[in-house]
Each structure stands twice: as structure tokens, then as C-alpha cells.
Amino acid sequence: MDNCDIWLNNNKIPSFCIANLHLFNYKGHDSFTKGVKTMKYPETELVSQGHLACQGCGGALAMRLTLKVMGEKTIIVVPACCWSVINGPFPYSAVKIPFMHTAFETAAIAATGVRASLDMQGKTDIQVLAWAGDGGTFDIGFQALSGAAERNENIIYICYDNEAYMNTGIQRSSATPKLAWTTTTPSQTPKAERKKNIIEIMAAHKIPYAATANVAFPDDLMRKVRTAMGIKGMRFIHILSPCPPGWKISSEMSIKIARLATESKYFPLFEVFDGEEYVINYEPKGIPVKEYMKPQARFSHIKDDEYQLYQEFVDTEWEKLKLKATMNELLKKRRISS
């Protein structure tokens, strides 16, 4: 594949078409789209041009796709993270709906308060979205997130995960992959710990809905946002969001790298209902995880034997996920037979 190409229904499509959501109206390239089942997206644009994200920012695209589904009747609560900068300085805002800035550790509880206020006013048709990076979700904001999940607060919480504290200089977080370079885990002493499995942690709270999503799979991402909107209680979506500066990739590689994450089984796409029912949404091609990692200079110091250990870990985790999904079918059959 070329650097800026991805695949849809076995047809090569320029990746900027995905990023700009023009698959359904990409003039001059009929050879690319002929015979492809195109995806029609909502025309609503609630993220304006001229925001302050870096080129190729997965977090910016994740917000754009999410708000296309959630629409104008949404209030966003954002702690300290890249998006508190992307949105622009006061009194400006790149997002065309209410955008509430809050402290680093308080996204979930602040969103809970907004929800309570709306309910007291009878405004139950407005969605409350807590939107945080991995630092404000996996680490600093986890206490508030866990508390909101335990109480089953009626909010949607989305973590756009770029796998480090990118806004403050690319420091490691508990979402940073093992052996990754960051400014606090340099190549000579890369991160020694594995990435925290936040979806399993949220599933352990038995919340109604938890899911993974990827900006390189926009149809799946938006379907999951729509699913979350139709469920009451705590809903959590974990979106893989590439960061070109932090991952040490060129901006035009962002979508391709994100797609390779799923195709290699490093970041599978699945849903968990009520902490029990696992549903795998996409069958990866199963390419070597090295094909995902090697183009990223944050992994340039990794040796072949370390890649092999990574591959074994990814394969094991994928088999465990498939087993959980298979157990769902067995439990369903048992319930039916009884």
C-alpha cells in the first residue's frame, strides 16, 4: 500500500477521503469508488475549520466523527488534554456546541453534575459527553471515572487515546505501549510496563456499554456512538487516535497506521454489553504486529526478539478475546435450552 492509501471492501481509497468524509462524493476518482458500497455520513459539521490540532491528529478526527452522530443537542465536558488546546483560546471555540473546560481529574464527575442539572430542568433530550485523553482517563481522572461507572451515571464517556501525555510534551502514561519511546522513557530505557487494559477495567464495573473504536474505521466508530446514545446509564468508548508527533510518524501516515493497529490485532474492535457479552465487530487480517510498529519511530529501538515477544502477547490477547465472544454464544444456547 502507498503511504496515504487504505482499503475499503478490497478497493484502494485515498486516505484523505476517509479523513474528510467524502467517500460518497469523491469526484474524478470513479476508478477508486466503482463497485464500492459507499458510506453516507451526516452532513452536520460541528467542528469548525481552523482548529488548533496538529496535522494528522486522530483526536480531531475522532471529535468530528462523534459530533456528526451526536448532533447539536450535546454538551461536552473536557478536562486538561490536547482538546482543551485544540478548541482554541477563550472566547473562541472550534466546536459549535457548549464546551465546558474542567480540571484534569474531573471529566466524569463534572459531566455527572451537568447531567443532574439538565435532568432537574427536564432537559432529558440533551446528551452529556465527557471527552478526555488517555492521561485524564487511564491515570489522573480514573478515580472519578470509576466512581461514575460504579454509580452507573447516565453519561457518555469517550477516551481518545494517543498513548501518552502528548499535550505536555509526550510523557508516558499507563496507556503507553510497552517498549515505546517517550520523553520520560527514552530509547535507552523505554517503558517496561504493558498498556493498561481500560476496556476490561470498565467491563468489570458492569456498565451497560463499553466499546473500542478506531478513527481508521469511521463507519464502525459512528455506529458505536449511535448505539451508546440509545442506551441509558454509563457508556464508555475507547478510540485509538494516532498522534504524528508523539508516534514519530508523518501526518499523512496517520490513518494507515491506525488501520494497521486493528489489522495486526494490536487494537481489536469489539463491544461489551453489561460487562458480560463480548461482540467482536471486525475480523483482522492478522498481519504481523511488526508491520504496525516498525513505521513508528517511537519503536525504532526494538530488536527482532522483542518484536517476537510482542507478537506472542498480541496473539494471546486476541485468542482470549475470541474465547470471551464464544462464551457468549454458549451461554445464550444454555439459556435457550433451559
C-alpha positions as CSV (number, residue, x, y, z in Angstrom):
1,M,0.0,0.0,0.0
2,D,1.1,3.5,-0.6
3,N,1.6,5.8,2.4
4,C,-1.7,7.5,2.1
5,D,-3.9,4.6,1.0
6,I,-6.3,2.5,2.9
7,W,-8.7,-0.3,1.8
8,L,-12.5,-0.4,1.8
9,N,-14.3,-3.6,0.6
10,N,-11.0,-4.7,-1.0
11,N,-10.8,-1.4,-3.0
12,K,-8.0,1.1,-2.6
13,I,-9.3,4.5,-1.4
14,P,-7.1,7.6,-0.8
15,S,-7.0,8.0,3.0
16,F,-7.7,11.7,2.9
17,C,-11.2,10.8,1.6
18,I,-11.8,8.9,4.8
19,A,-10.5,11.7,6.9
20,N,-12.6,14.3,5.1
21,L,-15.7,12.1,4.8
22,H,-16.1,12.5,1.1
23,L,-16.3,8.8,0.1
24,F,-19.8,9.4,-1.1
25,N,-18.9,12.3,-3.3
26,Y,-15.3,11.9,-4.5
27,K,-15.3,13.4,-7.9
28,G,-12.7,12.4,-10.5
29,H,-11.8,9.1,-9.0
30,D,-14.6,6.8,-10.2
31,S,-12.0,4.1,-10.7
32,F,-11.5,4.0,-6.9
33,T,-15.1,4.0,-5.9
34,K,-16.7,1.9,-8.7
35,G,-18.4,-1.1,-7.2
36,V,-17.7,0.0,-3.6
37,K,-20.5,0.2,-1.1
38,T,-20.1,3.8,-0.1
39,M,-20.8,5.2,3.4
40,K,-23.2,8.1,3.7
41,Y,-22.3,10.3,6.6
42,P,-24.4,13.0,8.3
43,E,-23.7,16.4,6.7
44,T,-23.7,18.2,10.1
45,E,-20.3,19.8,10.8
46,L,-20.0,20.8,14.5
47,V,-16.1,21.1,14.4
48,S,-15.2,24.2,12.5
49,Q,-12.2,24.8,10.3
50,G,-9.1,26.4,11.7
51,H,-8.9,24.5,15.0
52,L,-5.5,24.2,16.6
53,A,-4.8,20.4,16.2
54,C,-1.6,19.2,14.5
55,Q,-1.8,17.8,11.0
56,G,-3.0,14.2,11.0
57,C,-4.4,14.4,14.6
58,G,-6.5,11.4,15.3
59,G,-8.2,13.2,18.2
60,A,-9.5,15.9,15.9
61,L,-11.0,13.4,13.5
62,A,-12.5,11.4,16.4
63,M,-14.3,14.5,17.7
64,R,-15.6,15.4,14.2
65,L,-17.0,11.9,13.6
66,T,-18.5,11.7,17.1
67,L,-20.3,15.0,16.8
68,K,-21.6,14.2,13.4
69,V,-23.7,11.5,15.1
70,M,-24.5,13.2,18.4
71,G,-25.6,16.5,16.9
72,E,-26.3,19.9,18.4
73,K,-28.2,18.6,21.5
74,T,-25.0,17.7,23.2
75,I,-22.9,19.3,25.9
76,I,-19.2,18.4,26.0
77,V,-17.1,18.3,29.2
78,V,-13.3,18.3,28.6
79,P,-10.5,18.1,31.1
80,A,-6.9,19.2,30.5
81,C,-5.8,17.4,27.4
82,C,-5.0,18.1,23.7
83,W,-8.6,19.1,23.1
84,S,-8.5,21.9,25.7
85,V,-6.0,23.5,23.3
86,I,-7.4,22.3,20.0
87,N,-10.7,24.1,20.8
88,G,-8.9,27.5,20.8
89,P,-8.4,30.2,23.4
90,F,-11.3,32.0,25.2
91,P,-13.5,33.5,23.9
92,Y,-13.2,31.4,20.8
93,S,-14.3,27.8,20.2
94,A,-13.8,25.4,17.3
95,V,-16.8,23.4,18.4
96,K,-20.3,24.7,17.7
97,I,-22.0,23.4,20.9
98,P,-21.5,24.0,24.6
99,F,-17.9,23.1,25.5
100,M,-17.1,23.0,29.3
101,H,-13.5,23.0,30.4
102,T,-12.8,21.3,33.7
103,A,-9.9,20.1,35.8
104,F,-7.7,17.3,34.7
105,E,-9.1,14.7,37.1
106,T,-12.8,15.7,36.9
107,A,-14.2,14.9,33.5
108,A,-16.6,12.1,34.7
109,I,-17.8,13.8,37.8
110,A,-18.2,17.2,36.1
111,A,-20.3,15.5,33.3
112,T,-22.3,13.8,36.0
113,G,-23.1,17.2,37.5
114,V,-24.1,18.6,34.1
115,R,-26.4,15.6,33.6
116,A,-28.0,16.1,37.0
117,S,-28.7,19.8,36.3
118,L,-30.3,19.0,32.9
119,D,-32.5,16.3,34.5
120,M,-33.7,18.8,37.2
121,Q,-34.7,21.1,34.4
122,G,-36.5,18.4,32.5
123,K,-34.0,18.6,29.6
124,T,-33.6,14.9,29.1
125,D,-33.2,15.1,25.4
126,I,-29.7,16.6,25.7
127,Q,-26.7,14.2,25.7
128,V,-23.7,14.8,28.0
129,L,-20.4,13.8,26.7
130,A,-17.2,13.6,28.7
131,W,-14.3,13.7,26.3
132,A,-10.8,13.0,27.7
133,G,-7.4,11.8,26.6
134,D,-5.6,8.8,28.0
135,G,-3.9,10.8,30.7
136,G,-7.3,12.1,32.0
137,T,-8.8,8.6,31.7
138,F,-6.3,5.9,32.5
139,D,-4.4,7.9,35.1
140,I,-5.3,11.3,36.6
141,G,-9.1,11.0,36.0
142,F,-9.6,7.3,36.8
143,Q,-10.9,7.8,40.3
144,A,-13.8,10.0,39.1
145,L,-14.4,7.7,36.1
146,S,-14.5,4.6,38.3
147,G,-16.9,6.3,40.7
148,A,-19.2,7.4,37.9
149,A,-19.2,3.9,36.4
150,E,-19.9,2.2,39.8
151,R,-22.9,4.5,40.2
152,N,-23.9,3.9,36.5
153,E,-24.2,7.6,35.8
154,N,-26.2,8.5,32.7
155,I,-23.3,9.9,30.6
156,I,-21.3,9.0,27.6
157,Y,-17.5,9.0,28.3
158,I,-15.1,8.9,25.3
159,C,-11.4,8.5,25.7
160,Y,-9.4,9.5,22.6
161,D,-6.3,7.5,23.2
162,N,-3.0,8.8,21.7
163,E,-1.0,6.7,24.2
164,A,0.9,9.4,26.1
165,Y,0.6,12.9,27.6
166,M,1.0,14.5,24.2
167,N,-0.2,18.0,25.1
168,T,2.5,18.5,27.7
169,G,5.5,17.0,25.8
170,I,5.0,13.3,25.1
171,Q,5.4,11.9,28.6
172,R,4.5,8.2,29.2
173,S,1.0,7.3,30.6
174,S,-0.4,4.0,31.6
175,A,-1.8,3.8,28.1
176,T,1.7,4.0,26.6
177,P,2.6,0.6,25.0
178,K,5.4,-1.5,26.4
179,L,8.9,-0.6,24.9
180,A,7.6,2.7,23.5
181,W,9.8,5.8,23.4
182,T,8.5,8.9,25.2
183,T,10.4,11.9,26.6
184,T,10.2,10.2,30.1
185,T,11.0,6.7,28.7
186,P,13.8,7.4,26.2
187,S,15.1,4.7,23.8
188,Q,17.8,3.6,26.2
189,T,15.2,2.9,28.9
190,P,11.8,2.5,27.1
191,K,8.6,1.8,29.0
192,A,8.9,-1.5,30.8
193,E,5.2,-2.0,31.6
194,R,2.4,-3.1,29.4
195,K,-0.5,-0.9,28.4
196,K,-3.4,-0.8,30.9
197,N,-6.4,-2.7,29.6
198,I,-9.0,0.1,30.2
199,I,-11.9,-1.7,28.5
200,E,-11.6,-4.8,30.7
201,I,-11.5,-2.4,33.7
202,M,-14.7,-0.7,32.6
203,A,-16.3,-4.0,31.8
204,A,-15.5,-5.1,35.3
205,H,-17.8,-2.3,36.5
206,K,-20.7,-4.0,34.7
207,I,-21.6,-0.8,32.9
208,P,-24.3,-1.1,30.2
209,Y,-21.9,-0.5,27.3
210,A,-18.2,-0.4,26.6
211,A,-16.6,-0.4,23.2
212,T,-13.4,0.1,21.3
213,A,-13.2,2.2,18.1
214,N,-10.6,3.5,15.7
215,V,-10.6,6.6,13.5
216,A,-9.5,4.5,10.5
217,F,-12.9,2.7,10.8
218,P,-15.3,5.7,10.7
219,D,-18.4,3.7,10.0
220,D,-17.8,1.4,13.0
221,L,-16.9,4.4,15.2
222,M,-20.1,6.3,14.4
223,R,-22.3,3.2,14.7
224,K,-20.9,2.7,18.2
225,V,-21.6,6.4,19.2
226,R,-25.2,5.9,17.9
227,T,-25.5,2.7,19.9
228,A,-24.3,4.5,23.0
229,M,-26.8,7.2,22.5
230,G,-29.6,4.7,22.6
231,I,-28.6,3.2,26.0
232,K,-29.2,4.7,29.4
233,G,-26.5,4.6,32.0
234,M,-22.8,4.8,31.9
235,R,-21.4,4.3,28.4
236,F,-17.7,4.2,27.6
237,I,-15.9,4.3,24.2
238,H,-12.2,3.9,23.8
239,I,-11.0,5.4,20.5
240,L,-7.5,4.8,19.2
241,S,-6.3,8.2,18.0
242,P,-2.8,8.5,16.3
243,C,-0.6,11.4,17.2
244,P,2.0,12.0,14.5
245,P,4.5,14.0,16.7
246,G,4.2,11.5,19.6
247,W,4.3,8.4,17.5
248,K,7.0,9.8,15.3
249,I,5.2,9.4,12.0
250,S,4.5,11.8,9.2
251,S,1.0,13.3,9.2
252,E,-0.2,11.6,6.0
253,M,0.5,8.2,7.7
254,S,-1.9,8.7,10.5
255,I,-4.9,6.8,9.1
256,K,-2.8,4.0,7.6
257,I,-1.0,3.4,10.9
258,A,-4.3,3.4,12.8
259,R,-5.7,0.8,10.4
260,L,-2.7,-1.4,10.8
261,A,-3.2,-1.3,14.6
262,T,-6.5,-3.2,14.1
263,E,-5.4,-5.4,11.2
264,S,-2.5,-6.6,13.3
265,K,-4.8,-7.4,16.3
266,Y,-3.0,-4.9,18.4
267,F,-6.2,-2.9,18.8
268,P,-9.2,-5.1,18.1
269,L,-12.7,-3.6,17.6
270,F,-15.3,-5.0,19.9
271,E,-18.2,-4.2,22.3
272,V,-19.0,-5.3,25.8
273,F,-22.7,-5.2,27.0
274,D,-23.4,-5.2,30.7
275,G,-19.8,-6.3,31.4
276,E,-20.6,-9.8,30.2
277,E,-21.5,-10.1,26.5
278,Y,-18.5,-9.6,24.2
279,V,-19.1,-8.9,20.5
280,I,-16.2,-8.7,18.0
281,N,-17.0,-6.2,15.3
282,Y,-14.2,-6.8,12.8
283,E,-12.1,-9.8,11.9
284,P,-8.5,-8.6,11.5
285,K,-6.3,-9.7,8.6
286,G,-3.8,-10.8,11.2
287,I,-0.7,-9.1,9.7
288,P,2.4,-9.2,11.8
289,V,2.4,-6.6,14.6
290,K,5.8,-5.6,13.4
291,E,4.1,-4.0,10.3
292,Y,2.2,-1.8,12.6
293,M,5.0,-0.9,15.0
294,K,8.1,-0.5,12.7
295,P,6.9,2.6,10.7
296,Q,6.6,4.4,14.1
297,A,10.0,5.8,15.1
298,R,8.9,5.6,18.8
299,F,9.6,1.8,18.4
300,S,12.8,2.2,16.3
301,H,15.0,0.8,19.0
302,I,13.1,-2.6,19.3
303,K,15.0,-5.7,18.4
304,D,13.7,-8.7,16.5
305,D,13.4,-10.9,19.6
306,E,11.3,-8.2,21.3
307,Y,9.0,-8.0,18.3
308,Q,8.5,-11.7,18.6
309,L,7.6,-11.4,22.2
310,Y,5.2,-8.6,21.3
311,Q,3.6,-10.8,18.6
312,E,3.1,-13.6,21.1
313,F,1.4,-11.3,23.5
314,V,-0.9,-9.8,20.8
315,D,-1.8,-13.3,19.6
316,T,-2.6,-14.5,23.1
317,E,-4.8,-11.4,23.9
318,W,-6.7,-12.0,20.6
319,E,-7.4,-15.6,21.4
320,K,-8.6,-14.6,24.9
321,L,-11.0,-12.1,23.3
322,K,-12.3,-14.7,20.9
323,L,-12.9,-17.1,23.7
324,K,-14.9,-14.5,25.6
325,A,-17.0,-13.8,22.5
326,T,-17.5,-17.6,22.0
327,M,-18.6,-17.9,25.6
328,N,-21.5,-15.5,24.8
329,E,-22.9,-18.0,22.3
330,L,-22.6,-20.9,24.7
331,L,-24.4,-19.0,27.4
332,K,-27.1,-18.0,25.0
333,K,-27.7,-21.6,24.0
334,R,-27.8,-22.7,27.6
335,R,-30.4,-20.1,28.4
336,I,-32.5,-21.1,25.4
337,S,-32.3,-24.8,26.2
338,S,-33.2,-24.3,29.8
